[in-house]
Amino acid sequence: MIWELIDAFRNESMSGTDMANILAAFAGVVFVLIFGLSFHEFAHAWAAKKLGDNTAFNLGRLTLNPGKHLDPFGSLLILLVGFGYAKPVPVTPRNFKNYKKGMALTALAGPVANLIMAFVFSLLANVPKYLWYRSPNDFTKLIFIFLRAIVSTNIGLAVFNLLPIPPLDGSRILDLFLPYKASRFLEQYEQYLRYGIIFLLMIRVLSVPLGFIGDLIKGGIDFITWLPFRLLP
């Protein structure tokens, strides 16, 4: 989605209405950049505390304050390729009763938070959508585009972070099912895998599979959140 926005900005022939639509979508992406990432990391910290680890809480990371969570390069990646990350929430695994289970559940909390956010904003987006069907106008359309960009970007963050590759959340979940040697192997090469992910994102190799999975999730969320509006006249 980000590259499409960039290409549209470069198109000198686009109308004022098109520019307004693009700015509305971009504003939605920036909203997630500030608040979606913060909610993601807050969820990690909240889950860790519930499972017995107060490390993030003691360091002031159990907060929705974006200043505590945003990473400059991870934020830049979202603007450039639509996927990125924030500062990892510190966790002390030995504080969990079950090390692997604690790590997996703490990791899972982040993507789940983004999916919850996507679901809520999908419901909100259906309000201007419904109003636009009844009485089309540009303002209602802009609100819809803004909210839909929030939905799409949150889903993109959730899907990306569920990749089973270190240091992403999916690797911590996968570790719950891996034997010790395989787990150690991934941990040993985590730094190289991180650079590999960034490279694949920059050349947009991952865009197609991640986009496909994201579209499936978005379709399911859209179907559920539109059901109440089917009952309206």
ChimeraX attribute file (.defattr): number of C-alpha atoms within 10 A of each C-alpha:
attribute: neighborCount
match mode: 1-to-1
recipient: residues
	/A:1	18
	/A:2	17
	/A:3	13
	/A:4	10
	/A:5	18
	/A:6	14
	/A:7	9
	/A:8	15
	/A:9	15
	/A:10	10
	/A:11	11
	/A:12	7
	/A:13	9
	/A:14	11
	/A:15	9
	/A:16	9
	/A:17	11
	/A:18	13
	/A:19	15
	/A:20	15
	/A:21	20
	/A:22	20
	/A:23	17
	/A:24	21
	/A:25	24
	/A:26	20
	/A:27	17
	/A:28	21
	/A:29	27
	/A:30	18
	/A:31	17
	/A:32	23
	/A:33	27
	/A:34	18
	/A:35	18
	/A:36	25
	/A:37	29
	/A:38	28
	/A:39	24
	/A:40	28
	/A:41	33
	/A:42	26
	/A:43	26
	/A:44	30
	/A:45	29
	/A:46	20
	/A:47	22
	/A:48	29
	/A:49	20
	/A:50	13
	/A:51	18
	/A:52	15
	/A:53	23
	/A:54	20
	/A:55	19
	/A:56	22
	/A:57	18
	/A:58	10
	/A:59	11
	/A:60	11
	/A:61	26
	/A:62	25
	/A:63	18
	/A:64	18
	/A:65	15
	/A:66	19
	/A:67	11
	/A:68	18
	/A:69	24
	/A:70	20
	/A:71	17
	/A:72	11
	/A:73	13
	/A:74	18
	/A:75	21
	/A:76	15
	/A:77	17
	/A:78	20
	/A:79	20
	/A:80	17
	/A:81	18
	/A:82	22
	/A:83	28
	/A:84	22
	/A:85	24
	/A:86	21
	/A:87	17
	/A:88	17
	/A:89	22
	/A:90	16
	/A:91	20
	/A:92	14
	/A:93	17
	/A:94	13
	/A:95	16
	/A:96	18
	/A:97	12
	/A:98	12
	/A:99	13
	/A:100	19
	/A:101	18
	/A:102	25
	/A:103	24
	/A:104	20
	/A:105	18
	/A:106	26
	/A:107	27
	/A:108	22
	/A:109	22
	/A:110	27
	/A:111	27
	/A:112	19
	/A:113	22
	/A:114	28
	/A:115	24
	/A:116	16
	/A:117	20
	/A:118	28
	/A:119	21
	/A:120	15
	/A:121	21
	/A:122	25
	/A:123	22
	/A:124	17
	/A:125	25
	/A:126	19
	/A:127	15
	/A:128	22
	/A:129	20
	/A:130	17
	/A:131	14
	/A:132	16
	/A:133	11
	/A:134	10
	/A:135	10
	/A:136	13
	/A:137	12
	/A:138	12
	/A:139	13
	/A:140	18
	/A:141	19
	/A:142	19
	/A:143	19
	/A:144	26
	/A:145	24
	/A:146	22
	/A:147	26
	/A:148	23
	/A:149	25
	/A:150	28
	/A:151	29
	/A:152	25
	/A:153	26
	/A:154	31
	/A:155	29
	/A:156	28
	/A:157	26
	/A:158	25
	/A:159	22
	/A:160	25
	/A:161	23
	/A:162	20
	/A:163	18
	/A:164	15
	/A:165	21
	/A:166	22
	/A:167	19
	/A:168	20
	/A:169	26
	/A:170	21
	/A:171	22
	/A:172	26
	/A:173	23
	/A:174	17
	/A:175	21
	/A:176	17
	/A:177	13
	/A:178	14
	/A:179	9
	/A:180	10
	/A:181	9
	/A:182	12
	/A:183	16
	/A:184	13
	/A:185	10
	/A:186	17
	/A:187	16
	/A:188	12
	/A:189	12
	/A:190	17
	/A:191	12
	/A:192	11
	/A:193	17
	/A:194	14
	/A:195	11
	/A:196	13
	/A:197	17
	/A:198	17
	/A:199	13
	/A:200	12
	/A:201	18
	/A:202	15
	/A:203	10
	/A:204	12
	/A:205	12
	/A:206	17
	/A:207	18
	/A:208	10
	/A:209	11
	/A:210	17
	/A:211	17
	/A:212	11
	/A:213	15
	/A:214	21
	/A:215	15
	/A:216	11
	/A:217	18
	/A:218	20
	/A:219	11
	/A:220	12
	/A:221	20
	/A:222	18
	/A:223	12
	/A:224	13
	/A:225	18
	/A:226	17
	/A:227	11
	/A:228	11
	/A:229	13
	/A:230	9
	/A:231	7
	/A:232	7
	/A:233	5
